[in-house]
């Protein structure tokens, strides 16, 4: 047993040198290819957005009049209002998502909740409903003469078309991010940790507040950041609801400069950079919160059996879960279904106006609905695998404190920043960057005008999700585990593959499901960069709406939601089988 | 890690290669603003007749323009169809268009064609009114400022819709400047582009659209929706949809053939089928045509030159 392997990474001295080299080469290679992939997927498109922001004529290949428009844009009153509204909306949705998601997650993770896996599944559904579809569903339900008024005589139009209304609709879409991250974190922390505090005299609430919640901080902060980023980059909901009462955010400002005559690409790029700056600030805040203390809790086998019984509280808790599920999932789905079943919108919810005509038209595939579904599912799967793998690679290099006692690997900060950039960029801006980059005449070959450009767009837009999930998972892995593997003779690669990867695999898988779902229904970027002649689910539904076939669009939306929910069901039930003891 | 990165690279390459293989087939590329059904019908008819394949990109006028602008250094489109005549004027000024006059354009009236653009079809703005809304049937723009329609009217945003801008400019120029202030006092909702304005009217949340794009509402009515299209007594504006060949095209002959097809009997019949007015006066329409509509006098070029001022006045009238 000679050589440095036995000595352990903490040892210093001349005998370490060869081992360092052998152990350092692989990570170096891995880091190199990770950076290369990030440069292609993220850095280059964003570089072109930055170029566009500086050089207004870059689209025509000219560097004339740099920054000619900077002062006008930044000094305009719109810019200040939109920035303020963006921050208010982001903060509002984060707070509301925590208020809904954390208590539910604590109940789910720390008590013996009846039908726990079913609730997990139900809370996936808000995520499966494309936000612009859900928003339309809410409008059809709550506006005067909407479904609610047709059924009960009550209309909540003024409440919906207001700031709290936007926050509520977006929270119902976003809170599952907090719910899943928090319940995973609480499960990993387990009841045993708080049991220890209860031995020392803390009550259950105090134990949760003082022990479990602080230990879950990295995961909570990461999910908060995701919700903030999702909110400030979301287009559909603020565009549709905000337009009704003059509430403009940066994303709607970007879309306006990209759609209204005269098209203003430089302004759109500048506003995007402002949005990215907001998101990076949030990212810095999240890092500060997450790394303030050591939250390593996965010290070996997770304490699965240590959940508490609910005793007499079972019924109220179930009512709470059912109520949240109904409002976040049931109502929008019913509104979508009602529209899909309606022959005409003006006919309302009367028996002779309802029928399966729209579904029959969709399944007859005369307008290409089925091929759009196929295209989107294929693209979603490819994007999920690529984003998952790349996300794992990024998290591995940036988050693993591993054997070097807290020092971060060189290049980690760069990788981290690159993987975060798309978080704040609305899809339409990523699309713009991709066109500017990949449509350069000098390129010998290009993915532009092929399906690959959509994969690039989806991976770029969604990469922060697997990165955040996996980084949080890595941060919960006790470094002693990897050290133990190394002491027992595993090389760094082997230790990573056999010890770290299995421990973070559930998080990576969850993130990949998320990427699949969001990619499969993405609209805003798809509409701009979809190769000619290709329809995705999002662009297909949009086209139906545009032609006034609201019912057919909603029928496809409903089928897509059902199908994207089935994929996680299959995967979750497979995971459940794996988790079964014995 | 290395294996993972290799996997990324191979997946990306495979996806790119397979996709590249599918994209190389078509012969010309057409970018068009809606309606999608019409675009598809035109492309199918054209390919059947000429054997020339067409790559179709269909979106809103705004998205089509954004894509064209981003692609400026390496234009992909051969033919562009927009829903706003302003596009044709502006592109011609920038020297982006190839002059072409189709032999089939002989029966297209002069004001619907230039050296570099010709209308595919024409729409007009109207009042779209829901007869089940419990309001009296409006007959003119000014009716919608009356108390019956309090909080019951929507209007496309002239800043976002080219045709709504022309309507505002035309009403301004015809002595109706005061109308927008009255509409604002009556609680008119100015929201979004054309599409967004119609749905609240269909469900009954609102009673009427001030300045609806007529063919969309006519198609909705044909599907059984409760909506009437009313052309106001004092007149309205029309929105011709220009069709242009980009100068950068490398398939000029095929692109010209496409324009010819859209202006052929079959092409114009397809245009008429979606309730647009055909550009050619000798092809029958399924709806009132320009000669039957009363038009407001409008100097389009002059209005465009004063665009910022007109929009500013409008915003002020709307209390912004």
HADDOCK unambig.tbl for C-alpha pairs under 7 A between the chains (distance, minus, plus):
assign (segid A and resid 29 and name CA) (segid B and resid 2 and name CA) 6.57 0.50 0.50
assign (segid A and resid 30 and name CA) (segid B and resid 1 and name CA) 4.75 0.50 0.50
assign (segid A and resid 30 and name CA) (segid B and resid 2 and name CA) 5.23 0.50 0.50
assign (segid A and resid 33 and name CA) (segid B and resid 5 and name CA) 5.99 0.50 0.50
assign (segid A and resid 34 and name CA) (segid B and resid 5 and name CA) 6.75 0.50 0.50
assign (segid A and resid 59 and name CA) (segid B and resid 69 and name CA) 6.75 0.50 0.50
assign (segid A and resid 59 and name CA) (segid B and resid 70 and name CA) 5.42 0.50 0.50
assign (segid A and resid 59 and name CA) (segid B and resid 71 and name CA) 6.62 0.50 0.50
assign (segid A and resid 59 and name CA) (segid B and resid 72 and name CA) 5.43 0.50 0.50
assign (segid A and resid 59 and name CA) (segid B and resid 73 and name CA) 5.63 0.50 0.50
assign (segid A and resid 60 and name CA) (segid B and resid 72 and name CA) 5.05 0.50 0.50
assign (segid A and resid 60 and name CA) (segid B and resid 73 and name CA) 4.46 0.50 0.50
assign (segid A and resid 61 and name CA) (segid B and resid 73 and name CA) 5.65 0.50 0.50
assign (segid A and resid 143 and name CA) (segid B and resid 205 and name CA) 6.23 0.50 0.50
assign (segid A and resid 144 and name CA) (segid B and resid 205 and name CA) 4.62 0.50 0.50
assign (segid A and resid 145 and name CA) (segid B and resid 203 and name CA) 6.45 0.50 0.50
assign (segid A and resid 145 and name CA) (segid B and resid 204 and name CA) 5.48 0.50 0.50
assign (segid A and resid 145 and name CA) (segid B and resid 205 and name CA) 5.20 0.50 0.50
assign (segid A and resid 146 and name CA) (segid B and resid 203 and name CA) 6.65 0.50 0.50
assign (segid A and resid 243 and name CA) (segid B and resid 191 and name CA) 5.49 0.50 0.50
assign (segid A and resid 243 and name CA) (segid B and resid 192 and name CA) 6.43 0.50 0.50
assign (segid A and resid 244 and name CA) (segid B and resid 191 and name CA) 5.92 0.50 0.50
assign (segid A and resid 258 and name CA) (segid B and resid 62 and name CA) 6.77 0.50 0.50
assign (segid A and resid 258 and name CA) (segid B and resid 66 and name CA) 5.71 0.50 0.50
assign (segid A and resid 259 and name CA) (segid B and resid 62 and name CA) 3.80 0.50 0.50
assign (segid A and resid 259 and name CA) (segid B and resid 63 and name CA) 5.79 0.50 0.50
assign (segid A and resid 259 and name CA) (segid B and resid 66 and name CA) 6.58 0.50 0.50
assign (segid A and resid 260 and name CA) (segid B and resid 62 and name CA) 5.94 0.50 0.50
assign (segid A and resid 260 and name CA) (segid B and resid 159 and name CA) 6.97 0.50 0.50
assign (segid A and resid 260 and name CA) (segid B and resid 160 and name CA) 5.36 0.50 0.50
assign (segid A and resid 263 and name CA) (segid B and resid 65 and name CA) 7.00 0.50 0.50
assign (segid A and resid 263 and name CA) (segid B and resid 66 and name CA) 6.29 0.50 0.50
assign (segid A and resid 344 and name CA) (segid B and resid 224 and name CA) 6.38 0.50 0.50
assign (segid A and resid 344 and name CA) (segid B and resid 225 and name CA) 5.43 0.50 0.50
assign (segid A and resid 345 and name CA) (segid B and resid 202 and name CA) 5.88 0.50 0.50
assign (segid A and resid 345 and name CA) (segid B and resid 203 and name CA) 5.57 0.50 0.50
assign (segid A and resid 345 and name CA) (segid B and resid 225 and name CA) 6.63 0.50 0.50
assign (segid A and resid 346 and name CA) (segid B and resid 202 and name CA) 4.80 0.50 0.50
assign (segid A and resid 346 and name CA) (segid B and resid 203 and name CA) 4.81 0.50 0.50
assign (segid A and resid 346 and name CA) (segid B and resid 204 and name CA) 6.90 0.50 0.50
assign (segid A and resid 346 and name CA) (segid B and resid 225 and name CA) 5.56 0.50 0.50
assign (segid A and resid 346 and name CA) (segid B and resid 226 and name CA) 5.59 0.50 0.50
assign (segid A and resid 386 and name CA) (segid B and resid 8 and name CA) 6.01 0.50 0.50
assign (segid A and resid 389 and name CA) (segid B and resid 4 and name CA) 6.57 0.50 0.50
assign (segid A and resid 393 and name CA) (segid B and resid 1 and name CA) 6.76 0.50 0.50
assign (segid A and resid 432 and name CA) (segid B and resid 70 and name CA) 6.73 0.50 0.50
assign (segid A and resid 435 and name CA) (segid B and resid 70 and name CA) 6.32 0.50 0.50
assign (segid A and resid 435 and name CA) (segid B and resid 71 and name CA) 6.64 0.50 0.50
assign (segid A and resid 436 and name CA) (segid B and resid 70 and name CA) 5.89 0.50 0.50
assign (segid A and resid 436 and name CA) (segid B and resid 71 and name CA) 6.75 0.50 0.50
assign (segid A and resid 439 and name CA) (segid B and resid 71 and name CA) 6.48 0.50 0.50
assign (segid A and resid 439 and name CA) (segid B and resid 74 and name CA) 6.20 0.50 0.50
assign (segid A and resid 440 and name CA) (segid B and resid 73 and name CA) 6.70 0.50 0.50
assign (segid A and resid 440 and name CA) (segid B and resid 74 and name CA) 6.36 0.50 0.50
assign (segid A and resid 441 and name CA) (segid B and resid 73 and name CA) 7.00 0.50 0.50
assign (segid A and resid 441 and name CA) (segid B and resid 74 and name CA) 5.54 0.50 0.50
assign (segid A and resid 447 and name CA) (segid B and resid 16 and name CA) 5.69 0.50 0.50
assign (segid A and resid 447 and name CA) (segid B and resid 20 and name CA) 6.91 0.50 0.50
assign (segid A and resid 449 and name CA) (segid B and resid 23 and name CA) 6.83 0.50 0.50
assign (segid A and resid 450 and name CA) (segid B and resid 19 and name CA) 4.89 0.50 0.50
assign (segid A and resid 450 and name CA) (segid B and resid 20 and name CA) 5.50 0.50 0.50
assign (segid A and resid 450 and name CA) (segid B and resid 23 and name CA) 6.01 0.50 0.50
assign (segid A and resid 451 and name CA) (segid B and resid 19 and name CA) 5.25 0.50 0.50
assign (segid A and resid 452 and name CA) (segid B and resid 15 and name CA) 5.67 0.50 0.50
assign (segid A and resid 452 and name CA) (segid B and resid 16 and name CA) 4.94 0.50 0.50
assign (segid A and resid 452 and name CA) (segid B and resid 19 and name CA) 6.26 0.50 0.50
assign (segid A and resid 527 and name CA) (segid B and resid 59 and name CA) 6.96 0.50 0.50
assign (segid A and resid 528 and name CA) (segid B and resid 63 and name CA) 6.37 0.50 0.50
assign (segid A and resid 528 and name CA) (segid B and resid 67 and name CA) 6.51 0.50 0.50
assign (segid A and resid 532 and name CA) (segid B and resid 55 and name CA) 5.43 0.50 0.50
assign (segid A and resid 532 and name CA) (segid B and resid 56 and name CA) 5.17 0.50 0.50
assign (segid A and resid 532 and name CA) (segid B and resid 57 and name CA) 4.70 0.50 0.50
assign (segid A and resid 533 and name CA) (segid B and resid 55 and name CA) 5.51 0.50 0.50
assign (segid A and resid 533 and name CA) (segid B and resid 56 and name CA) 4.90 0.50 0.50
assign (segid A and resid 533 and name CA) (segid B and resid 57 and name CA) 5.95 0.50 0.50
assign (segid A and resid 543 and name CA) (segid B and resid 36 and name CA) 6.68 0.50 0.50
assign (segid A and resid 546 and name CA) (segid B and resid 195 and name CA) 6.59 0.50 0.50
assign (segid A and resid 547 and name CA) (segid B and resid 35 and name CA) 5.95 0.50 0.50
assign (segid A and resid 547 and name CA) (segid B and resid 36 and name CA) 6.99 0.50 0.50
assign (segid A and resid 548 and name CA) (segid B and resid 216 and name CA) 6.93 0.50 0.50
assign (segid A and resid 548 and name CA) (segid B and resid 220 and name CA) 6.42 0.50 0.50
